Amino acid sequence: MFQAIKTLIMEFLKSATTSGGGVKYSNTSTQSLASISEEISTYGIFMEFASSTMNANNSRENIFKELFNGGCTRLDLPVENKQIKFSGFQSTLNYISSFDSDKISYKKNFSSLIHSFSLFYSFKNPWENNLDCSSVESFDTSANKKQTKPDFFTFTNKKTEGNPCDSTAMNCTWDPRGFIFDSADITKTGKVYYGKYQPDTTIPNFYDVAYADDNVDMLLDDYDKSSDILPGCPTMDGCSQEGKSLYYYVYYPKHNYSECPLPVVFLFHAGGFSDCSQLNYEDDFCRMIARKGFIVINVEYRRGRIKDTSFGGKYTAVQQSMANYRAFQDGRGAIRTVILDQRNIATNHLPYRIDTSNVNIAGQSAGGMIATNLCLFTTQGQVDSVFQSPAGLKKISTALGSMDTDFYRGPPDIEFHSKIKTLWCMWGAVPIPMVISNAHNEYNFLTRNGSVPLIPSISFMGAQDPVFPPNRNKQFVYYPIPPPSTYTIESGCMVNSPFELSSNNNKKQFRLECTYDLYTISKANNVPALIYIDCDMRHGLEHNPDKDAPLSSNFGLMSVTPTLAAVNNYMASRFTFFARAKYIGLWDSLLGPSKFIDCEDYRHGCTKYADHCDTTNASCSDNFVGE
């Protein structure tokens, strides 16, 4: 049905000719569209056509005579003092704020109409979806009235009072661009500790390190953006064996969990593994995802690094690699703990229930690295090959314990990789050994020669990213050169010390392949993947004290004002759309483009169609070069 409507509108617009500010259509076109119109009428949508010219100054009426058989009876689109005649009525078609007075851009008009109409369309019959029509705004089309784009889509999903499983993100009824749950429906728990014992109790062989800034003036050891430095950053080196940093918050909607558990998202925050970063950055984003029908686990993990600033920061200090590994251990421990608590829900009486067969892993920046590591590395051998020690010296797993070490309430024997459905990566990266990367053998390395599946991934990134650049010639990681120094050897706060990472010959150790590389690997091996690229974005969304200001880094978002909240909602909607396609096995909904460069992706349903921007920006191409 949806494709028929698209065909109908496209053919209708093709037949249109401008005439002195009005629009007229030929009788021939009206007659040729009769068969398509008849098909659409079987769904309760009735369209009538008139061949007479109607001037744009005439009064506006509904775009359809009946929409959804008496359901939502209004579909008023934004306009800036422009109207055209459609379906025998007067209505508006342009979602872009302005255009020449003597010309109408049919291509943009068509995309806008389809986009707005699709807010109501879903896989099932529309009148069975319990849509809340009261949220549809009416836009003033009076003369010279300047229109502004809404902050969010004016479409709102409405929870059903019947089957609780109807109110989940995995149900095709729901448009992922809107919300299933209101803000007031979301509860955030207090800290849930996932360390093996109480947070003030020593965990055998567990170490949580802290490093004072080794150059306070330059903030070399702190979170890269000085405006985000938080009070309480360590002023001296320290080491603790207590699990106080091992905790997470749970965000869960008000829902009937006894009959329908919800899918889960584990989110790992950004911050470069710095002591001065924290999970509170992600609070608004977690709530947004939860409103779309997920339980969100916002995970804190061990942080603490030292930067090697010699030679322009070319070399990666041993402490930075150790921080990455510790966070990987913690991520695995957090997932196992959540699964354990769900197994014991009859005794621990948690107020939410998780569908532990539907696990999704998300992260930003350093958290994106944690997320990719959790999804892509399944053996200790893979991890040791990335954090490769000099010949004859101990491995990182010997120094810090195995990746499934017993520091956590969730025991090492809980397997979770088979439960991961999708990877959501925001400006992250995956480390690949040079011998593997040079041979372009990443797929076999990550899947152990096809013995484990590659997790489907959806990613957002900036083409100007200096941290995880898309240019493969700039992705190399080097270990510091001898003699031994603070940056090559660490002797404290570990299971077996010392641990050394150094290189005598200035050798490239591994490549931090960006999410575009992961997308390319996936597509080459028929693994579903989506990627969204902003040509102007550097590392992460820009920081603006005015949260209502439009972001210049917005991935081509045009349907709403691209504020920080709107861009976050756009990302959350794409994640939801992708996760649903994976969970219910309807990959057909992803047919069409999978790479969006400064281009908004409107897709939202479970049918075979691709609805997105008209063009993509090719100006990023020079950034995606290399070996």
DOLOLUM-267700 format. One record per residue (C-alpha): residue number from 1; x, y, z. Coordinates in Angstrom, 3 decimals. Layout:
<sites>
   seq          X          Y          Z
   NUM          X          Y          Z
...
</sites>
This chain:
<sites>
   seq          X          Y          Z
     1      0.000      0.000      0.000
     2      2.741      2.448      0.909
     3      4.536      1.899     -2.388
     4      1.275      2.528     -4.220
     5      0.891      5.863     -2.464
     6      4.458      6.821     -3.342
     7      3.820      5.917     -6.969
     8      0.564      7.848     -6.955
     9      2.087     11.024     -5.576
    10      5.150     10.858     -7.829
    11      3.053     10.455    -10.945
    12      0.773     13.212     -9.771
    13      3.661     15.619     -9.244
    14      5.199     14.736    -12.590
    15      2.012     15.889    -14.269
    16      1.954     19.225    -12.481
    17      2.826     22.533    -14.151
    18      3.091     25.846    -12.387
    19      0.730     28.560    -13.473
    20      0.940     32.019    -11.980
    21      1.364     30.898     -8.389
    22     -1.174     28.101     -8.686
    23     -0.814     24.524     -9.864
    24     -2.857     22.808    -12.495
    25     -3.047     19.192    -13.527
    26     -4.156     17.582    -16.740
    27     -7.324     15.522    -17.139
    28     -5.174     12.796    -18.706
    29     -3.079     12.425    -15.577
    30     -6.155     12.300    -13.418
    31     -7.595      9.435    -15.412
    32     -4.331      7.444    -15.547
    33     -4.084      7.419    -11.767
    34     -7.498      5.884    -11.229
    35     -6.236      2.324    -10.789
    36     -3.700      3.280     -8.134
    37     -6.263      5.373     -6.333
    38     -8.656      2.425     -6.294
    39     -6.002      0.207     -4.672
    40     -5.369      2.750     -1.938
    41     -9.077      3.107     -1.245
    42     -9.162     -0.503     -0.026
    43     -7.170      0.712      2.978
    44     -9.714      3.343      3.855
    45     -7.886      6.241      2.162
    46     -9.991      7.962     -0.476
    47     -8.482     10.308     -3.018
    48    -10.369     12.480     -5.434
    49     -8.854     14.442     -8.285
    50    -10.032     17.530    -10.078
    51     -8.642     18.835    -13.336
    52     -9.391     22.507    -12.756
    53     -6.717     24.987    -11.766
    54     -6.821     26.129     -8.148
    55     -4.967     29.256     -7.113
    56     -2.559     29.079     -4.170
    57     -4.439     31.818     -2.337
    58     -7.525     29.678     -1.856
    59     -8.343     28.371      1.587
    60     -6.580     25.248      2.810
    61     -8.342     21.952      3.451
    62     -7.250     18.432      4.377
    63     -4.934     16.647      2.036
    64     -7.139     13.559      2.050
    65    -10.905     13.351      2.094
    66    -10.624     10.595      4.678
    67     -7.394      9.491      6.297
    68     -7.334      6.002      7.770
    69    -11.069      5.482      7.618
    70    -12.032      8.039     10.241
    71     -8.902      7.604     12.349
    72     -6.450     10.506     12.199
    73     -8.364     12.922     10.013
    74     -5.755     15.665      9.705
    75     -2.447     15.682      7.898
    76     -1.416     19.311      7.741
    77      2.122     19.879      6.536
    78      4.454     22.808      7.265
    79      4.519     25.523      4.641
    80      5.836     29.006      4.014
    81      3.040     30.835      2.255
    82      2.823     28.224     -0.510
    83      0.055     25.804     -1.271
    84     -0.768     23.521     -4.129
    85     -3.849     21.587     -5.066
    86     -3.873     17.854     -4.361
    87     -6.594     15.211     -4.302
    88     -9.198     17.778     -5.271
    89     -8.373     19.783     -2.143
    90     -5.983     22.549     -1.193
    91     -2.930     21.576      0.852
    92      0.789     22.051      1.241
    93      3.684     19.972      0.086
    94      6.903     21.761      0.925
    95      8.762     20.924      4.148
    96     11.771     23.078      3.211
    97     11.312     26.596      4.531
    98     11.684     28.568      1.313
    99     11.864     28.345     -2.445
   100     11.483     30.638     -5.457
   101      8.035     32.145     -5.871
   102      7.752     31.054     -9.489
   103      9.026     27.518     -9.095
   104      8.150     24.491     -7.004
   105     10.777     21.824     -6.344
   106      8.802     18.659     -7.054
   107     11.540     16.361     -5.803
   108     11.721     17.964     -2.383
   109      7.963     18.302     -2.217
   110      7.515     14.636     -2.947
   111     10.046     13.574     -0.312
   112      8.421     15.846      2.234
   113      4.948     14.524      1.596
   114      6.087     10.919      1.839
   115      8.053     11.721      4.981
   116      5.128     13.375      6.710
   117      2.641     10.766      5.556
   118      4.925      8.000      6.788
   119      4.596      9.337     10.329
   120      1.218      7.639     10.306
   121      2.048      4.613      8.215
   122      3.078      1.290      9.708
   123      3.170     -2.350      8.772
   124     -0.301     -3.174     10.082
   125     -3.574     -1.514      9.165
   126     -3.301      2.073     10.414
   127     -6.608      2.125     12.278
   128     -5.459     -0.795     14.431
   129     -2.392      1.060     15.722
   130     -4.004      3.259     18.376
   131     -2.304      6.358     17.028
   132     -2.610      9.488     19.131
   133     -3.829     12.028     16.599
   134     -4.055     14.827     19.138
   135     -0.312     15.357     18.857
   136     -0.447     16.338     15.188
   137      0.212     20.054     15.012
   138     -1.627     22.396     12.699
   139      0.625     24.856     10.922
   140     -0.511     28.385     10.222
   141     -0.425     28.984      6.496
   142     -1.676     32.535      6.579
   143      0.103     35.014      4.362
   144      3.655     35.965      5.306
   145      3.591     33.693      8.366
   146      7.136     32.333      8.719
   147      7.174     28.645      9.567
   148      9.701     27.004     11.854
   149     10.537     23.345     11.996
   150      9.461     21.458     15.122
   151     12.058     20.269     17.604
   152     10.732     16.724     17.313
   153      8.414     14.835     15.050
   154      4.820     15.664     15.867
   155      3.959     11.996     15.788
   156      3.487     10.227     19.110
   157      3.077      6.503     19.626
   158      0.394      5.523     22.100
   159      0.812      2.623     24.483
   160     -1.819     -0.053     24.262
   161     -3.782     -1.303     27.226
   162     -4.081     -4.819     25.791
   163     -1.128     -7.068     25.052
   164      1.932     -5.601     26.828
   165      4.174     -6.917     24.042
   166      2.496     -4.455     21.700
   167      4.274     -1.665     23.595
   168      7.813     -2.673     22.703
   169     10.396     -1.294     20.316
   170     10.412     -4.624     18.476
   171      6.792     -4.263     17.349
   172      6.302     -2.966     13.794
   173      3.350     -0.932     15.045
   174      5.684      1.712     16.447
   175      7.480      4.435     14.568
   176     10.986      4.583     16.075
   177     11.207      8.316     15.406
   178      8.604      8.915     18.081
   179      8.323      7.599     21.619
   180      6.326      4.776     23.124
   181      6.707      6.049     26.677
   182      6.443      9.524     28.168
   183      9.332     11.052     30.075
   184      7.411     10.508     33.316
   185      7.246      6.778     32.538
   186     11.035      6.352     32.862
   187     12.615      5.408     36.187
   188     16.352      5.641     36.882
   189     17.672      3.379     39.616
   190     20.373      4.222     42.095
   191     23.838      2.772     41.671
   192     23.827     -0.971     41.085
   193     27.238     -2.419     41.926
   194     28.489     -5.270     39.800
   195     31.770     -5.963     41.607
   196     32.078     -9.321     43.337
   197     31.581     -7.918     46.811
   198     30.219     -4.782     48.440
   199     31.797     -1.629     46.988
   200     33.929     -1.008     50.102
   201     35.179     -4.612     50.269
   202     38.495     -5.717     48.777
   203     38.252     -7.888     45.654
   204     41.188    -10.310     45.403
   205     43.588     -9.442     42.556
   206     41.393     -6.502     41.516
   207     43.017     -3.095     41.075
   208     41.501      0.279     40.251
   209     44.157      2.812     39.305
   210     44.152      6.612     39.438
   211     46.741      8.927     37.916
   212     47.352     12.537     38.828
   213     47.728     14.864     35.881
   214     51.407     14.837     34.900
   215     51.127     18.302     33.349
   216     48.333     20.308     34.927
   217     48.779     23.333     32.670
   218     48.195     21.310     29.501
   219     45.599     18.935     30.973
   220     47.504     16.129     29.285
   221     46.031     13.366     31.379
   222     42.495     14.677     31.588
   223     39.442     14.510     29.397
   224     40.337     16.279     26.152
   225     37.727     19.039     26.385
   226     38.729     21.257     29.296
   227     35.180     22.628     29.567
   228     34.053     19.171     30.621
   229     36.657     18.643     33.357
   230     34.800     17.737     36.499
   231     35.592     18.461     40.149
   232     37.238     15.561     41.898
   233     39.791     14.554     39.282
   234     42.690     12.827     41.066
   235     45.464     15.046     42.363
   236     47.781     12.125     43.143
   237     48.384      8.614     41.908
   238     46.379      5.951     43.674
   239     45.401      2.315     43.672
   240     42.375      0.646     45.205
   241     41.192     -2.935     45.429
   242     37.618     -1.949     46.221
   243     34.922     -2.084     43.547
   244     33.507      1.404     44.081
   245     33.889      2.285     40.388
   246     32.055     -0.858     39.253
   247     28.451      0.253     39.059
   248     25.726      1.066     36.587
   249     22.378      2.829     36.448
   250     19.280      1.184     34.995
   251     16.693      3.200     33.049
   252     13.431      1.347     32.598
   253      9.912      2.298     31.399
   254      6.664      1.801     33.275
   255      5.514     -1.445     31.703
   256      3.908     -4.839     32.389
   257      7.134     -6.853     32.660
   258      5.492     -9.982     34.014
   259      4.051    -10.687     30.577
   260      6.616     -9.046     28.303
   261     10.281     -8.378     29.178
   262     11.979     -5.612     27.186
   263     15.198     -5.684     25.133
   264     18.304     -4.223     26.742
   265     20.959     -1.724     25.660
   266     24.317     -1.561     27.448
   267     25.741      1.944     26.965
   268     29.400      2.830     27.583
   269     30.235      6.505     27.916
   270     32.910      8.603     26.217
   271     35.931     10.193     27.863
   272     39.162      8.717     26.479
   273     39.511      6.429     29.555
   274     40.349      9.534     31.564
   275     39.873      9.676     35.328
   276     37.879     12.852     34.737
   277     35.179     11.323     32.543
   278     31.987      9.804     33.862
   279     28.744      8.168     32.809
   280     26.529     11.150     33.721
   281     27.259     12.558     30.256
   282     24.834     10.014     28.851
   283     21.843     10.565     31.153
   284     19.569     12.335     28.631
   285     20.489      9.900     25.872
   286     19.711      6.912     28.109
   287     16.279      8.303     28.926
   288     15.594      8.890     25.239
   289     16.427      5.284     24.346
   290     14.344      3.964     27.242
   291     11.344      5.941     25.999
   292     11.574      3.995     22.746
   293     10.970      0.717     24.558
   294     14.345     -0.472     25.856
   295     15.862     -1.059     29.260
   296     19.144      0.867     29.288
   297     22.178     -0.064     31.400
   298     24.496      2.954     31.693
   299     27.798      1.361     32.723
   300     30.639      2.938     34.663
   301     34.005      1.247     34.258
   302     37.545      1.664     35.527
   303     39.369      4.647     34.065
   304     42.859      6.038     34.487
   305     45.506      6.829     31.916
   306     48.701      8.711     31.235
   307     49.382     10.309     27.873
   308     52.779     10.148     26.203
   309     53.099     13.651     24.793
   310     56.533     13.230     23.229
   311     56.862     13.509     19.472
   312     53.506     15.220     19.151
   313     51.604     12.452     20.934
   314     52.583      9.833     18.355
   315     53.071      7.081     20.905
   316     50.480      5.295     23.039
   317     51.597      4.937     26.651
   318     51.360      1.568     28.361
   319     48.828      3.033     30.822
   320     46.458      3.947     27.981
   321     46.450      0.367     26.694
   322     45.920     -0.994     30.193
   323     42.935      1.322     30.694
   324     41.379     -0.002     27.489
   325     41.867     -3.597     28.650
   326     40.481     -2.969     32.162
   327     37.356     -1.367     30.668
   328     36.949     -4.402     28.398
   329     37.071     -6.684     31.445
   330     34.537     -4.493     33.258
   331     32.161     -4.431     30.307
   332     32.121     -8.213     30.152
   333     31.595     -8.393     33.926
   334     28.704     -5.916     33.819
   335     26.871     -7.858     31.108
   336     27.309    -11.154     32.955
   337     26.047     -9.555     36.180
   338     22.878     -8.214     34.562
   339     22.153    -11.643     33.088
   340     22.746    -13.276     36.484
   341     20.365    -10.867     38.211
   342     17.689    -11.658     35.635
   343     18.122    -15.371     36.282
   344     17.542    -14.696     39.979
   345     14.638    -12.298     39.524
   346     12.310    -14.481     41.601
   347     14.434    -13.761     44.672
   348     15.813    -10.285     44.009
   349     12.400     -8.854     42.973
   350     13.709     -6.375     40.418
   351     11.033     -3.959     39.159
   352     11.962     -4.671     35.526
   353     12.553     -7.754     33.416
   354     15.007     -7.978     30.541
   355     14.761    -10.137     27.457
   356     18.319    -11.456     27.782
   357     18.097    -13.015     24.328
   358     17.947     -9.482     22.892
   359     21.126     -7.688     23.972
   360     22.417     -4.569     22.197
   361     25.791     -2.942     22.901
   362     26.334      0.813     22.432
   363     29.135      3.262     23.081
   364     30.585      6.657     22.241
   365     34.290      7.321     21.573
   366     36.211      5.328     24.213
   367     32.882      3.701     25.019
   368     32.584      2.902     21.321
   369     35.894      1.042     21.543
   370     34.594     -0.898     24.537
   371     31.413     -1.729     22.611
   372     33.274     -2.962     19.527
   373     35.673     -5.005     21.663
   374     32.760     -6.639     23.487
   375     31.004     -7.497     20.233
   376     33.996     -8.512     18.122
   377     36.580    -10.145     20.419
   378     35.555    -13.542     21.721
   379     38.889    -15.142     22.688
   380     41.826    -14.194     24.852
   381     44.141    -14.883     21.926
   382     42.473    -12.172     19.855
   383     42.861     -9.654     22.674
   384     46.473    -10.564     23.404
   385     47.323    -10.174     19.718
   386     46.078     -6.579     19.821
   387     47.827     -5.633     23.074
   388     50.971     -7.409     21.957
   389     53.930     -7.352     24.335
   390     57.556     -7.432     23.193
   391     58.950    -10.928     22.660
   392     59.854    -12.670     25.914
   393     57.783    -10.357     28.134
   394     54.481    -11.100     29.871
   395     51.142    -10.709     28.131
   396     48.590     -8.157     29.240
   397     46.329    -10.987     30.456
   398     49.123    -12.114     32.768
   399     49.555     -8.601     34.123
   400     45.861     -7.755     34.586
   401     44.054    -11.093     34.543
   402     42.081    -12.760     31.786
   403     39.283    -10.999     29.939
   404     36.817    -13.147     31.937
   405     38.541    -12.759     35.266
   406     36.485    -13.353     38.414
   407     36.129     -9.768     39.694
   408     32.376     -9.514     39.249
   409     29.087    -10.809     40.609
   410     28.391    -12.347     37.215
   411     30.677    -15.413     37.071
   412     32.993    -16.095     34.107
   413     30.957    -19.083     32.890
   414     27.993    -16.929     31.794
   415     28.138    -16.773     28.002
   416     26.617    -13.703     26.376
   417     28.103    -13.204     22.910
   418     25.399    -15.325     21.268
   419     22.775    -13.039     22.850
   420     24.155     -9.841     21.271
   421     21.924     -8.756     18.418
   422     23.426     -5.438     17.317
   423     26.371     -3.097     17.873
   424     25.626      0.636     18.095
   425     28.884      2.565     17.671
   426     29.236      6.345     17.838
   427     32.628      7.674     16.681
   428     34.409      4.581     17.966
   429     37.031      2.205     16.574
   430     38.236     -1.389     16.653
   431     41.921     -2.326     17.107
   432     43.251     -4.741     14.471
   433     46.794     -6.237     14.464
   434     48.933     -4.909     11.611
   435     49.554     -8.326     10.098
   436     45.789     -8.823      9.860
   437     45.022     -5.323      8.606
   438     47.765     -5.344      5.982
   439     46.389     -8.594      4.578
   440     42.802     -7.235      4.684
   441     41.918    -10.356      6.627
   442     39.833     -8.647      9.301
   443     36.701    -10.698      8.704
   444     38.441    -14.039      9.319
   445     40.239    -12.595     12.348
   446     37.040    -11.277     13.937
   447     34.902    -14.331     13.115
   448     37.634    -16.900     13.798
   449     37.497    -18.026     10.199
   450     33.713    -17.940     10.134
   451     33.128    -19.960     13.298
   452     31.327    -17.091     15.070
   453     29.042    -14.538     13.445
   454     30.039    -10.931     12.898
   455     27.601     -8.780     14.879
   456     25.479     -6.473     12.666
   457     26.499     -2.873     13.310
   458     25.133      0.637     12.937
   459     27.522      3.562     13.279
   460     27.751      7.347     13.342
   461     31.020      9.151     12.648
   462     32.607     12.409     11.523
   463     34.680     12.592      8.348
   464     37.057     15.041     10.051
   465     37.643     12.833     13.122
   466     41.238     13.295     14.322
   467     40.979     10.622     17.041
   468     39.707      7.716     14.931
   469     40.329      9.047     11.414
   470     38.750      7.415      8.355
   471     42.012      7.761      6.458
   472     43.726      4.385      6.875
   473     47.166      6.003      6.602
   474     46.467      7.849      9.861
   475     45.138      4.956     11.964
   476     48.449      3.463     13.146
   477     49.263      2.920     16.817
   478     52.885      3.014     17.961
   479     54.320      1.967     21.312
   480     56.907      4.234     22.956
   481     60.543      3.617     22.139
   482     63.103      2.608     24.807
   483     64.870      3.356     27.092
   484     62.402      2.387     29.842
   485     60.279      5.291     31.001
   486     56.987      6.143     32.663
   487     55.314      5.596     29.304
   488     56.780      2.166     28.503
   489     56.612      0.318     31.837
   490     53.980      0.181     34.576
   491     54.875     -1.534     37.841
   492     51.949     -0.779     40.136
   493     48.302     -1.643     40.567
   494     48.192     -4.950     38.725
   495     48.028     -8.702     39.317
   496     51.565     -9.405     38.085
   497     54.008     -6.549     37.586
   498     55.717     -5.026     35.776
   499     54.075     -4.744     32.362
   500     55.868     -3.285     29.362
   501     54.762     -2.114     25.951
   502     57.580     -0.714     23.856
   503     59.114     -0.947     20.408
   504     62.768     -0.798     19.425
   505     62.218     -0.097     15.749
   506     59.382      2.438     15.660
   507     57.117     -0.346     14.464
   508     53.427      0.047     13.762
   509     51.758     -2.169     16.368
   510     48.138     -2.181     15.277
   511     45.604     -0.123     13.426
   512     42.637      1.565     15.071
   513     40.183      0.962     12.267
   514     37.252      3.345     12.337
   515     33.613      2.386     12.079
   516     33.680      3.019      8.335
   517     36.178      0.157      8.046
   518     33.865     -2.072     10.068
   519     30.985     -1.077      7.798
   520     33.061     -1.970      4.723
   521     34.064     -5.346      6.184
   522     30.440     -6.120      7.047
   523     29.048     -5.180      3.649
   524     31.737     -7.184      1.846
   525     30.621    -10.275      3.761
   526     26.850     -9.773      3.566
   527     26.524     -8.762      7.215
   528     23.843     -6.068      7.719
   529     25.346     -2.677      8.514
   530     24.361      0.988      8.369
   531     26.615      4.017      8.642
   532     25.865      7.727      8.961
   533     28.640     10.211      8.185
   534     28.787     13.944      8.785
   535     31.306     15.649      6.500
   536     32.024     18.498      8.922
   537     32.061     16.627     12.218
   538     35.263     15.975     14.102
   539     35.240     13.656     17.123
   540     31.725     13.614     18.519
   541     28.874     16.082     18.463
   542     29.883     19.669     18.984
   543     29.521     21.181     22.438
   544     27.337     24.264     22.665
   545     26.203     25.799     25.972
   546     22.931     26.689     24.254
   547     21.187     23.328     23.999
   548     18.517     24.824     21.754
   549     21.024     25.974     19.156
   550     21.172     24.000     15.887
   551     24.225     21.762     15.523
   552     26.307     22.085     12.386
   553     27.268     18.433     12.807
   554     23.878     16.823     12.339
   555     24.221     14.010      9.753
   556     22.000     15.889      7.316
   557     19.023     16.072      9.669
   558     16.564     18.453      7.981
   559     13.074     17.373      9.034
   560     13.454     19.024     12.446
   561     15.646     21.734     13.920
   562     18.928     19.859     14.554
   563     19.410     20.689     18.220
   564     21.463     18.366     20.405
   565     18.291     16.658     21.619
   566     16.972     16.269     18.062
   567     20.242     14.786     16.771
   568     20.352     12.392     19.711
   569     16.769     11.403     18.972
   570     17.682     10.850     15.323
   571     20.506      8.518     16.332
   572     18.279      6.712     18.831
   573     15.587      6.276     16.177
   574     18.082      4.763     13.719
   575     19.394      2.405     16.396
   576     15.848      1.315     17.222
   577     14.972      0.793     13.569
   578     18.105     -1.322     13.040
   579     17.670     -3.387     16.218
   580     14.075     -4.171     15.319
   581     15.060     -5.341     11.830
   582     17.603     -7.705     13.365
   583     15.367     -9.017     16.135
   584     12.399     -9.904     13.948
   585     14.514    -10.909     10.962
   586     13.018     -8.379      8.545
   587     16.207     -7.237      6.838
   588     14.090     -6.282      3.823
   589     13.279     -3.054      5.652
   590     16.944     -2.109      5.198
   591     16.898     -2.485      1.426
   592     18.320      0.476     -0.427
   593     21.205      2.698      0.659
   594     23.178      1.695      3.726
   595     25.643      4.602      3.766
   596     24.228      8.054      4.482
   597     26.564     11.031      4.056
   598     24.986     14.263      5.307
   599     21.707     12.616      4.394
   600     18.677     11.967      6.579
   601     17.318      8.428      6.680
   602     13.522      8.434      7.125
   603     12.946      4.671      7.123
   604     10.903      3.413     10.023
   605      8.654      0.484      9.133
   606      9.060     -3.216      8.469
   607      8.354     -3.200      4.752
   608     10.507     -3.150      1.616
   609     11.057      0.519      0.980
   610     13.844      3.047      1.268
   611     12.830      6.569      2.243
   612     15.683      9.004      2.647
   613     17.116     12.275      1.422
   614     17.349     12.988     -2.278
   615     21.116     13.305     -2.554
   616     24.235     12.600     -0.547
   617     27.176     14.891     -0.049
   618     30.227     13.533     -1.859
   619     32.636     16.088     -0.428
   620     33.801     13.629      2.241
   621     35.413     11.265     -0.260
   622     38.940     12.650      0.101
   623     38.965     11.710      3.788
   624     38.306      8.025      3.106
   625     41.599      7.061      1.517
   626     44.590      4.961      2.428
   627     46.073      1.565      1.856
</sites>
